[in-house]
Amino acid sequence: MAAVAAACSTSAFAQVSNFTGPSAGVNMSAVSTTTKLSPDAQIALDGIGQQSFGTSLQAAYGFPLSNDTVVSVGGTYALTKDKAGNFEIDTGTQVQFKVKNQMSLYVEPGYLVSNTTLAYGKVSYESAKLAGESNVADANGSQKVNGFGLGFGIRTMLDKNLSLQAEVKQVKYGTENFSDDGTVKFKTSATVGTIGL
């Protein structure tokens, strides 16, 4: 019986080891971004559910906690910009908001649901720039935004060195000033779905 128990234990650790140690990956994402201005703003902003597709890089390290649980720490960096809304000023100046330089640092507890599949949750710190890109140079500008993300996903091994993951995450950034005098503020959030290798 001791020999059987030892064999089972070794097998379990071998399975969870698929998701421990260093990893690197690339993700394709579909993003729905919403930007809202403060209620007193006199600007008609089309910022609800702006759709984008993008790519990000990912690096992580997984630590085994038991035979069937892992916690990973890691980060992602987006290589593309996401649409975040657009508006037209009375003078005819058109401005389009885009979220760029997106970085995420996360903690990811996971549970082994089969020999080759891990289900996980995610809590993340999020940082990005909300940039206004205009047809008039004087109207260009950017503002750094910070926030947090909550998500969940599933990762499955395709072979001993390659896994496929699918994930959904909700990101909420803090409220920031839109105007220099601070009378107009904006708040941005996003729902992100990713598939990665």
C-alpha positions in Angstrom: 0.0 0.0 0.0 2.9 2.3 0.8 4.4 1.7 -2.7 1.0 2.5 -4.3 0.6 5.7 -2.3 4.1 6.8 -3.3 3.5 6.1 -6.9 0.2 8.1 -6.8 1.9 11.0 -5.1 4.7 11.0 -7.7 2.2 10.9 -10.5 0.2 13.8 -9.0 3.2 16.0 -8.7 4.2 15.1 -12.3 0.8 16.3 -13.5 0.9 19.5 -11.6 4.4 20.1 -12.7 3.0 20.8 -16.2 2.0 24.2 -14.9 4.9 25.1 -12.6 8.2 26.8 -13.4 8.8 29.5 -16.0 6.6 30.1 -19.0 6.2 32.5 -21.9 3.4 33.0 -24.3 1.6 35.1 -26.9 -2.1 36.0 -26.7 -4.7 37.1 -29.2 -7.5 39.2 -27.6 -10.9 40.7 -28.3 -11.6 43.8 -26.2 -14.7 45.8 -25.5 -13.8 49.1 -23.9 -16.1 51.7 -22.4 -15.1 55.3 -21.5 -17.5 57.6 -19.6 -17.0 61.3 -18.9 -18.2 63.0 -15.7 -22.0 64.0 -15.8 -21.3 67.7 -16.2 -19.2 67.3 -19.3 -20.6 69.1 -22.4 -19.0 66.7 -24.8 -20.9 64.0 -26.7 -18.6 61.1 -26.3 -19.3 57.9 -28.2 -17.4 55.6 -25.8 -19.7 52.6 -25.0 -18.5 49.2 -26.0 -15.7 50.1 -28.5 -14.5 46.9 -30.1 -10.8 46.0 -30.8 -8.6 43.1 -31.5 -5.0 42.9 -30.3 -1.9 40.9 -29.3 0.0 40.7 -26.1 3.0 38.9 -24.7 3.0 37.0 -21.4 5.6 35.7 -18.9 4.9 33.9 -15.7 6.3 31.5 -13.0 4.2 28.8 -11.4 4.7 27.6 -7.8 3.1 24.2 -6.7 1.1 24.5 -3.5 -0.1 20.9 -3.3 -0.7 17.9 -5.6 -3.5 19.7 -7.4 -3.0 23.4 -6.8 -0.6 26.0 -8.3 -0.2 29.7 -7.9 1.4 31.7 -10.7 2.8 35.2 -10.7 3.4 37.0 -14.0 2.7 39.8 -16.3 1.4 40.7 -19.8 2.2 43.6 -22.1 0.0 44.6 -25.0 1.6 45.2 -28.4 -1.5 46.9 -29.9 -3.8 49.8 -29.0 -7.5 49.4 -28.1 -10.3 51.8 -29.2 -11.8 53.7 -26.2 -14.2 56.2 -27.7 -14.3 59.3 -29.9 -15.9 62.7 -30.0 -16.0 65.9 -32.1 -15.4 69.3 -30.6 -17.6 72.2 -31.8 -14.8 73.6 -34.0 -14.8 70.3 -36.0 -11.8 68.8 -34.2 -12.2 65.0 -34.0 -10.6 63.1 -31.2 -10.3 59.4 -30.8 -9.4 57.8 -27.5 -7.1 54.8 -27.5 -5.7 52.7 -24.7 -2.0 51.9 -25.2 1.1 50.7 -23.4 -1.1 48.3 -21.4 0.7 46.3 -18.7 -0.7 43.8 -16.3 0.9 42.2 -13.2 -1.0 39.3 -11.8 -1.4 36.6 -9.2 -3.2 33.5 -10.5 -4.3 30.6 -8.3 -5.1 27.4 -10.2 -6.6 24.0 -9.6 -5.8 20.9 -11.6 -9.2 19.6 -13.0 -7.6 16.8 -15.0 -4.1 15.4 -15.7 -3.5 18.0 -18.4 -6.0 20.9 -17.6 -5.8 23.7 -15.1 -8.7 26.0 -14.1 -7.5 29.4 -12.6 -8.6 32.7 -11.3 -6.8 36.0 -11.7 -6.3 39.2 -9.7 -4.2 41.9 -11.5 -2.8 45.4 -11.2 -3.4 47.2 -14.5 -1.6 50.2 -16.0 -2.0 51.9 -19.3 -2.2 55.3 -21.1 -5.4 56.7 -22.5 -4.3 58.7 -25.5 -6.3 61.2 -27.5 -5.4 61.1 -31.2 -6.8 64.0 -33.2 -6.8 65.5 -36.7 -5.5 68.7 -35.0 -2.0 68.4 -33.4 -2.9 70.7 -30.4 -5.7 68.3 -29.3 -3.4 65.3 -28.9 -2.5 64.2 -25.5 -2.4 61.2 -23.1 -3.1 60.4 -19.5 -1.8 57.5 -17.4 -4.4 55.3 -15.8 -4.1 52.6 -13.2 -6.6 50.0 -11.9 -7.3 46.4 -11.3 -8.5 43.3 -13.1 -10.4 40.2 -12.1 -10.7 37.1 -14.4 -10.8 33.4 -14.8 -9.6 30.9 -17.4 -8.5 27.5 -18.3 -5.2 26.1 -19.5 -4.6 22.7 -21.1 -1.5 21.0 -22.2 -1.2 20.2 -25.9 2.2 18.4 -25.4 4.8 18.5 -22.6 6.1 22.0 -23.6 3.0 23.7 -25.1 -0.3 24.7 -23.6 -3.5 26.4 -24.9 -5.3 28.9 -22.7 -8.6 30.8 -22.8 -9.4 33.6 -20.4 -12.0 36.3 -19.7 -11.0 39.4 -17.6 -12.8 42.5 -16.4 -10.5 45.6 -16.1 -11.5 48.8 -14.2 -9.3 51.9 -14.3 -9.5 54.7 -11.8 -11.1 58.1 -12.5 -8.7 60.6 -14.1 -8.8 64.3 -15.1 -9.8 64.9 -18.7 -9.3 68.7 -18.6 -6.4 70.7 -17.1 -8.7 72.5 -14.6 -10.1 69.1 -13.3 -13.7 69.9 -14.0 -14.1 67.1 -16.5 -13.1 63.5 -15.6 -13.2 60.2 -17.4 -13.4 56.6 -16.3 -12.5 53.6 -18.5 -13.2 49.9 -18.2 -12.8 46.9 -20.5 -13.8 43.3 -20.9 -11.0 41.3 -22.4 -11.3 37.8 -23.9 -8.0 36.1 -24.8 -6.8 32.9 -26.4 -3.1 32.2 -26.1 -0.3 29.7 -26.6 
